[in-house]
Amino acid sequence: KAGVTQTPRYLIKTRGQQVTLSCSPISGHRSVSWYQQTPGQGLQFLFEYFSETQRNKGNFPGRFSGRQFSNSRSEMNVSTLELGDSALYLCASSLFSSQTGGTEAFFGQGTRLTVV
Amino acid sequence: GQQLNQSPQSMFIQEGEDVSMNCTSSSIFNTWLWYKQDPGEGPVLLIALYKAGELTSNGRLTAQFGITRKDSFLNISASIPSDVGIYFCAGQGGKLIFGQGTELSVKP
């Protein structure tokens, strides 16, 4: 079973540009969450999508947006990039288990975004 | 908002020693997850806990879901150099909330 796939792995952008990151979840997983990871702030929750609908949202400005497609693949977009947006962006797919009553989240390898 | 306090922030130990780290929260969680992250990679799920009081092992790793549902700990026994990395706890009660991480260094 393939894991969570994020593309691209590395990206360099200039301030003011916009960027789109892609995440393909584990087959059968309908929930996709996005996180920003920086050395100073740790793992910060951006948003979660379930069945093409945003279910939860973190405390990030409107420049950060996302969407989910009918095949559960998700994209994240950041507009008007700032230097502080440089980070590792992680996507996690999850599936609720009625057997355990809980949810396990599995991460992709991340996209390393550098804004110059 | 919900916060997790993970401690210690870093540990520097000798190979063969046991390691213990924990997370506490002011909120109740339904699930506790423990992850390990290597540099430049995404976190890898180590152990998932679903019931208060649950004690689960995965090889040399043992984790427990606190009976108050507000805390969890992870123990690593007989550490080896490949245990080096950052360990994160995460609590789920809706969205997944992460601790700040424990950076583990192991000296051969």
Boltz contact constraints between the chains, C-beta under 6 A:
constraints:
  - contact:
      token1: [A, 42]
      token2: [B, 100]
      max_distance: 6.0
  - contact:
      token1: [A, 43]
      token2: [B, 98]
      max_distance: 6.0
  - contact:
      token1: [A, 45]
      token2: [B, 95]
      max_distance: 6.0
  - contact:
      token1: [A, 48]
      token2: [B, 95]
      max_distance: 6.0
  - contact:
      token1: [A, 56]
      token2: [B, 95]
      max_distance: 6.0
  - contact:
      token1: [A, 90]
      token2: [B, 42]
      max_distance: 6.0
  - contact:
      token1: [A, 100]
      token2: [B, 50]
      max_distance: 6.0
  - contact:
      token1: [A, 101]
      token2: [B, 50]
      max_distance: 6.0
  - contact:
      token1: [A, 102]
      token2: [B, 31]
      max_distance: 6.0
  - contact:
      token1: [A, 102]
      token2: [B, 50]
      max_distance: 6.0
  - contact:
      token1: [A, 103]
      token2: [B, 92]
      max_distance: 6.0
  - contact:
      token1: [A, 104]
      token2: [B, 48]
      max_distance: 6.0
  - contact:
      token1: [A, 105]
      token2: [B, 96]
      max_distance: 6.0
  - contact:
      token1: [A, 107]
      token2: [B, 42]
      max_distance: 6.0
  - contact:
      token1: [A, 107]
      token2: [B, 43]
      max_distance: 6.0
  - contact:
      token1: [A, 108]
      token2: [B, 42]
      max_distance: 6.0
  - contact:
      token1: [A, 109]
      token2: [B, 41]
      max_distance: 6.0
  - contact:
      token1: [A, 109]
      token2: [B, 42]
      max_distance: 6.0
  - contact:
      token1: [A, 110]
      token2: [B, 42]
      max_distance: 6.0
